[in-house]
Amino acid sequence: MVSEADMKKVIDHWKRGTRALRLPEQRHGEYLVHLLEHANGPALKHFDDYLEAATFALFIGLLRDLERRDVEITEVPSSLPH
């Protein structure tokens, strides 16, 4: 079972990895760290491997953000006058 300490360890490693990226790419690393910091749901405790849990959390976060953006994009044209 993955603990909060395991996830914190991954987050700390990814923060250091983000700082090592080239400046234009650091925002992408920061975004991934942000997603992982906010992924503390009970589903992560069902994993035995903390890297697998982190990957799962990132995919869920990315899909959630893409879905939200897709809704925003499709809602904009409907608000325009015909």
Beta strands, then each sheet from edge to edge (+ up, - down):
end
